[in-house]
Amino acid sequence: MDFLSYDFMQRAMAAGLITAVVCPLIGMFVVVRRQALIGDGLGHIAFAGVMGGYLLGVYPTAAAAAVTMLGAGAVEFIRHRHAHHADTALAIMFYTGIALAVIFSSMARTPGTNLLGVLFGSILTVTGQDLILIVACGLVVAAAVGAFFDRLALVAFDEETAHVAGINTSLVGILLSVLTALVVVVGMRVVGILLVSALMVVPVAAAHLLRRGFRATLAWAVAFSVFAVAGGLALSFYLDIAPGGTIVITAVAVYIAVLLTSGRSVGTGAVRRCSGAAVSAGNEQGDK
């Protein structure tokens, strides 16, 4: 643990552990909702926010947070208004984000090292200001999930049942999209825009293999994510390799280990048990 004697490693570990908790915390609902790749799409929008921040002389991470949350709200609006063509409309929006990022970066004459840090993560360069924003975003995500856990779970499993139970599914959907945007911004500093979706999905996928209930699966996903971030960061320090990629590869290694040791994959029965628990919770919430 001597690598934690360095100040920059202490900040990196703190930022990484916060990210390790919030990514599967939101990733669980995203995966159940079958939107596993939304992190990649919002990452494109976040990229445009970062480059726009550089162009305007605004703190890039804060600019990315603002732009990504607006984009997340627009994504949810399009999904509800154009259900039959939502995937095409969302793809256009995501590609627009990456195109704007390229334009803004050329206008701002952004150095290549900054671009690489945004794309692949730059956890070792996390500043005190970055850490404050990461902590703030992490607290908001954790508080929102704690306050609306039952609603988020039921909407993720079955929007129609949630609507019948008296839940405002549109509002909950927007909340989930905005929280996902915050998680993307937090993870951007740790593993980069191109890899943040992996930290949201891979630990959750590994936890699903254990075929536990919804809450237990969420707890295992967080545990796997924390192990991947802490272990990947330590490995990257001693092997002198890229931290972001090492963290994700560690998460994938955890998934493979669980897959081989569990001897079985998640089936529809486990999903039905999780769904049943969420529906019961939603009905209780509706009765209240």
Backbone hydrogen bonds, N-H to C=O, Kabsch-Sander energy under -0.5 kcal/mol:
donor,donor_aa,acceptor,acceptor_aa,energy
4,L,1,M,-1.8
5,S,2,D,-1.7
6,Y,3,F,-1.1
10,Q,6,Y,-1.9
11,R,7,D,-2.2
12,A,8,F,-2.0
13,M,9,M,-2.7
14,A,10,Q,-2.3
15,A,11,R,-2.6
16,G,12,A,-2.6
17,L,13,M,-2.6
18,I,14,A,-1.9
19,T,15,A,-2.2
20,A,16,G,-2.4
21,V,17,L,-1.3
22,V,18,I,-2.3
23,C,19,T,-2.3
25,L,21,V,-1.2
26,I,22,V,-1.8
27,G,23,C,-3.0
28,M,24,P,-2.1
30,V,26,I,-2.1
31,V,27,G,-2.8
32,V,28,M,-2.0
33,R,29,F,-2.0
34,R,31,V,-1.6
35,Q,30,V,-2.7
38,I,35,Q,-2.0
40,D,37,L,-0.5
41,G,37,L,-1.6
42,L,38,I,-2.9
43,G,39,G,-1.7
44,H,40,D,-1.4
45,I,41,G,-1.3
46,A,42,L,-2.7
47,F,43,G,-2.2
48,A,44,H,-1.6
49,G,45,I,-1.9
50,V,46,A,-2.5
51,M,47,F,-2.4
52,G,48,A,-2.4
53,G,49,G,-2.1
54,Y,50,V,-2.1
55,L,51,M,-2.1
56,L,52,G,-2.3
57,G,53,G,-1.0
58,V,53,G,-2.5
63,A,59,Y,-2.3
64,A,60,P,-2.6
65,A,61,T,-2.2
66,A,62,A,-2.3
67,V,63,A,-2.5
68,T,64,A,-2.6
69,M,65,A,-2.1
70,L,66,A,-1.9
71,G,67,V,-2.5
72,A,68,T,-2.5
73,G,69,M,-2.1
74,A,70,L,-2.1
75,V,71,G,-2.3
76,E,72,A,-2.1
77,F,73,G,-2.0
78,I,74,A,-2.5
79,R,75,V,-2.3
80,H,76,E,-1.7
81,R,77,F,-2.4
82,H,78,I,-2.6
85,H,82,H,-0.7
86,A,83,A,-0.7
89,A,85,H,-2.2
90,L,86,A,-2.8
91,A,87,D,-2.1
92,I,88,T,-2.1
93,M,89,A,-1.9
94,F,90,L,-2.6
95,Y,91,A,-2.6
96,T,92,I,-2.0
97,G,93,M,-1.8
98,I,94,F,-1.9
99,A,95,Y,-2.3
100,L,96,T,-2.6
101,A,97,G,-1.9
102,V,98,I,-1.9
103,I,99,A,-2.2
104,F,100,L,-3.1
105,S,101,A,-2.4
106,S,102,V,-1.8
107,M,103,I,-2.1
108,A,104,F,-2.5
109,R,105,S,-0.6
110,T,105,S,-2.1
115,L,111,P,-1.6
116,L,112,G,-2.4
117,G,113,T,-2.0
118,V,114,N,-1.9
119,L,115,L,-2.4
120,F,116,L,-2.9
121,G,117,G,-1.3
122,S,189,R,-1.3
123,I,190,V,-0.6
125,T,122,S,-1.7
126,V,123,I,-1.3
131,L,127,T,-2.4
132,I,128,G,-2.0
133,L,129,Q,-1.9
134,I,130,D,-2.5
135,V,131,L,-2.7
136,A,132,I,-2.4
137,C,133,L,-2.6
138,G,134,I,-2.5
139,L,135,V,-2.5
140,V,136,A,-2.1
141,V,137,C,-2.5
142,A,138,G,-2.5
143,A,139,L,-2.6
144,A,140,V,-2.4
145,V,141,V,-2.5
146,G,142,A,-2.3
147,A,143,A,-2.2
148,F,144,A,-2.2
152,L,148,F,-2.8
153,A,149,F,-2.5
154,L,150,D,-2.4
155,V,151,R,-2.5
156,A,152,L,-2.1
157,F,153,A,-1.9
158,D,154,L,-3.1
162,A,158,D,-2.0
163,H,159,E,-2.4
164,V,160,E,-2.2
165,A,161,T,-2.0
166,G,163,H,-1.5
167,I,162,A,-2.4
169,T,167,I,-1.5
172,V,168,N,-2.2
173,G,169,T,-2.5
174,I,170,S,-2.2
175,L,171,L,-2.3
176,L,172,V,-2.5
177,S,173,G,-2.1
178,V,174,I,-2.6
179,L,175,L,-2.5
180,T,176,L,-2.2
181,A,177,S,-2.0
182,L,178,V,-2.1
183,V,179,L,-2.2
184,V,180,T,-2.3
185,V,181,A,-2.0
186,V,182,L,-2.4
187,G,183,V,-3.0
188,M,184,V,-1.6
189,R,185,V,-0.7
189,R,186,V,-0.8
190,V,187,G,-0.7
191,V,187,G,-2.6
192,G,187,G,-1.1
193,I,118,V,-2.6
194,L,119,L,-2.1
195,L,192,G,-0.9
196,V,192,G,-1.4
198,A,195,L,-0.8
199,L,195,L,-1.1
200,M,196,V,-1.0
201,V,197,S,-1.6
202,V,198,A,-2.7
205,A,201,V,-2.7
206,A,202,V,-2.3
207,A,203,P,-2.2
208,H,204,V,-2.1
209,L,205,A,-1.0
209,L,206,A,-0.5
210,L,207,A,-1.4
211,R,208,H,-1.6
217,T,213,G,-2.7
218,L,214,F,-2.2
219,A,215,R,-2.2
220,W,216,A,-2.4
221,A,217,T,-2.4
222,V,218,L,-2.1
223,A,219,A,-2.2
224,F,220,W,-2.8
225,S,221,A,-2.2
226,V,222,V,-2.6
227,F,223,A,-2.2
228,A,224,F,-2.4
229,V,225,S,-2.5
230,A,226,V,-2.7
231,G,227,F,-2.8
232,G,228,A,-2.4
233,L,229,V,-2.4
234,A,230,A,-2.0
235,L,231,G,-2.5
236,S,232,G,-2.4
237,F,233,L,-1.7
238,Y,234,A,-2.2
239,L,235,L,-2.6
240,D,236,S,-0.9
241,I,236,S,-1.4
246,T,242,A,-1.8
247,I,243,P,-2.6
248,V,244,G,-1.9
249,I,245,G,-2.5
250,T,246,T,-2.2
251,A,247,I,-2.0
252,V,248,V,-2.4
253,A,249,I,-2.4
254,V,250,T,-2.1
255,Y,251,A,-2.1
256,I,252,V,-2.5
257,A,253,A,-2.5
258,V,254,V,-2.6
259,L,255,Y,-2.6
260,L,256,I,-2.4
261,T,257,A,-2.2
262,S,258,V,-2.6
263,G,259,L,-1.2
271,V,267,G,-1.7
272,R,268,T,-2.7
273,R,269,G,-2.2
274,C,270,A,-2.5
275,S,271,V,-2.9
276,G,272,R,-3.0
277,A,273,R,-2.1
278,A,274,C,-2.2
279,V,275,S,-2.8
280,S,276,G,-2.4
281,A,277,A,-2.2
282,G,278,A,-2.5
283,N,279,V,-2.7
284,E,280,S,-2.3
285,Q,281,A,-2.1
286,G,282,G,-2.6
287,D,283,N,-2.6
288,K,284,E,-1.8
